[in-house]
Every structure is written in structure tokens, then in C-alpha cells.
């Protein structure tokens, strides 16, 4: 994560949020793996 881009960070955050909302039942461990 050497490059710090507001757009990149926002995209990553959005992806994480989508995964969290899309799979609220699945544990974070399953998503991490």
C-alpha cells in the first residue's frame, strides 16, 4: 500500500462496505479468507 490515493481508498472502502452489507450473515473471517 505504498501509493496513497483518495480514490483508491474510497474504492476499497466501498468494496468492503458492499461485502459487509451483501453478506452480513457471513463472518469476517470467511470474507478475509
C-alpha positions as CSV (number, residue, x, y, z in Angstrom):
1,X,0.0,0.0,0.0
2,X,2.8,2.4,-0.9
3,X,0.5,4.6,-3.1
4,X,-1.9,6.8,-1.2
5,X,-4.8,7.8,-3.5
6,X,-8.1,9.1,-2.1
7,X,-9.9,7.5,-5.0
8,X,-8.2,4.1,-4.4
9,X,-9.0,4.2,-0.7
10,X,-12.6,5.2,-1.3
11,X,-13.0,2.3,-3.8
12,X,-11.5,-0.2,-1.4
13,X,-13.8,1.2,1.4
14,X,-16.8,0.9,-0.9
15,X,-15.9,-2.7,-1.8
16,X,-15.5,-3.6,1.9
17,X,-18.8,-1.9,2.7
18,X,-20.6,-3.7,-0.1
19,X,-19.2,-7.1,1.0
20,X,-20.2,-6.4,4.6
21,X,-23.7,-5.3,3.6
22,X,-24.1,-8.1,1.0
23,X,-23.0,-10.8,3.4
24,X,-24.0,-9.6,6.9
25,X,-24.5,-13.3,8.0
26,X,-21.1,-14.5,6.9
27,X,-18.3,-13.9,9.5
28,X,-15.5,-11.5,8.8
29,X,-13.1,-14.5,8.9
30,X,-14.8,-16.0,5.8
31,X,-14.6,-12.7,4.0
32,X,-11.0,-12.2,4.9
33,X,-10.1,-15.7,3.6
